[in-house]
Amino acid sequence: MSLKYPSISLIQPSTLFLLAPYPLSLIPYPLSLIPYPLSLIPYLLLPSAPQYLSASAPLKRKFFVTLTLCNFATFYTLRYFIEFAYNGKNYHGWQYQPQSASVQETLTKALSLLLKKEIELMGAGRTDAGVHAKQMYAHFDYEETLDSVYWTKKLNSFLPKDIVVYRLVPLHDDAHARFDATSRTYEYHIHTFKDAFENEGSWYHFHPLDVEKMNEAAKILFDYIDFECFSKTHSDVRTFNCVIKEAFWQQNGTRLVFTITADRFLRNMVRAIVGTLIGVGIGKISLDDFRKIIESKNRGNAGFSVPAHGLYLTKVIYPYLHKH
C-alpha cells in the first residue's frame, strides 16, 4: 500500500481514531467537521469496532476527510461495574482458588467467553467459602459500549443457576469496585426451631438466646475501631481498624437476623462477632467480658466462628451509584 495514497476502512464515525507513522502512537484526534488533507502526512484511519459502513476505498490526492459524529469516549477503555448475587454453597468463596471453584473464576470465564476477550474482574471484597451475597459488585474494562439489558440476559442464560447478574453500569475509568465502596452490610441468619427448608441458608441454634442482652453487647462495638480480636489470625492487613455504623439483632418468631454495617471488614470478622455475641446470649460472656475481649486484641479470647452458610453480604454502597 502506498503511504501517499492510502486506503481506509470506514466504520461508524464516532469510533474512528488516527495512527500516525511518526511518532508511532495512537493519537486521539478532534474529528468534528475538520477538513484534513491526507496527502500532506501519511495517516491511516483505523477502525476501533468491527461494524463497517463501507468497504475499503482508495483516497485521491486532494481528498479531504469530514467527520461530524466524533465521540471522545470511544478513544478510551470503558470501565463497567457488574452487579450480581450468588449462593455460595458450591463455591470456595469469591476469590480465585488454585484447585477449587470460585465465584470470581466462574463469572470471569463467562464474561471472557461471551465478550471474546480475556476479562479481569476486581470484586468489592472477598467472601469466605460457603458465604452468600445478595448484592455484590465487581469491575472490568472493555473497549466497546455494552447494552446492559442485552448482556445481562446473555450472561444469565450462560451462568449456572446459583449466580445471577442484575445489571452492567458504565462508569468513569478510575472507578474501583473495592476501594470506592464506602460501606458494606452483612446479615447472619439463625433459626431456633428445626426447619427442613432453612438448613442451607440459615444456622440452626436450638439453645435459648437472650436477644436483648445480645443487642446491648452489639452497641458496645460502636465504642471501638480496632477489631483485631475478631480477625482471622495471621491476616495480611495494614490495619485492623473498622468503623462500624450499625449492628443489631432482629427476631421474628423462630428466625433471628444479625445486621452489621461498616466501612470495611476483616477476614472472618462477622462470623467471629456473631459467635461471641452468641456467647453473650447464652450467658457465657458478660458485657464487661465483651469489652475486655475487644480490648485484648486477641482472637483466642473471642468466641467461635459461626458456620459460613448463614452469612450474607447484602449491600455495598458507592457514592456515585447511591447518591441518595
Secondary structure by P-SEA (a helix, b strand, c coil): ccccbbbbbbcccccbbbbbcccccccccccccccccccccbbbbbbccccccccbbbbcccbbbbbccccccccbbbbbbbbbccccccccccccccccccaaaaaaaaaaaaaccbbbbbccccccccbbbcbbbbbbcccccccaaaaaaaaaacccccccccccccccccccccccccbbbbbbbbbccccccccccbbbbccccaaaaaaaaaaaccccccccccccccccccccbbbbccccccccccbbbbbbbccccccaaaaaaaaaaaaaaaccccaaaaaaaaaacccccccccccccccccccccccccccc
